[in-house]
Amino acid sequence: MIKRLEKAYPDAQCALKHCNAFELLIATILSAQCTDERVNMVTPELFRKYPTPKDLAAVRQETLEQEIRPTGFYRNKAKSIIAASQKIVNEFGGKVPDSMEQLLTLPGVARKTGNVVLGTAYRKASGVVVDTHVQRISRRLDLTEETVAEKIEKDLMQLIPQEKWISFSHEMIFHGRRCCVARTPKCPVCPVEDLCYSEDKTI
């Protein structure tokens, strides 16, 4: 399965546009319940106005809410982004921490966001990113019977070699966007169709 996904999606990478770990962290927080495409429409101007944690730590919440409004849930996201930026400035010397333990102390950060930042920005395989695509496909391919993201991640970490965790996450997300979509999966062109016994297959 891993070999086929690698062959099918050699270009798999993080879809959130960013230039550094801080931008990736903010973009990932914004991506909750929002498409990466919409986030990528908002972040260029956001990062132009507020390029550093110090800049975002000082912005008024009402102002930031309007900047990120198109991403949805903007009040909670603005609150988390400002608080996380303040903590990065005050406790981590203005640098996004590079350990899961420290990342999880930041407001708005759970394991998914932590894995995205560690895997993509720092190239550290601390776990498997479990977004809606990975969650759906993992269940369809019988890689897990769990429904909670952290439990799904635990199952995947036991099945997938650690050196593949980062690339596997990207490939599964690409597969979910391009082929194994939620409502009408494109099973006839799926590279792992013969390994799948999901009840909602379309062939």
Secondary structure, DSSP 8 states (H G I E B T S, - for coil): -HHHHHHH-TT----S--SSHHHHHHHHHHTTTS-HHHHHHHHHHHHHH--SHHHHHHS-HHHHHHHHGGGS-HHHHHHHHHHHHHHHHHHSTTS--SSHHHHTTSTT--HHHHHHIIIIIS----S----HHHHHHHHHTTS----SHHHHHHHHHHHS-GGGHHHHHHHHHHHHHHTS-SSS--GGG-TTGGG---TT---
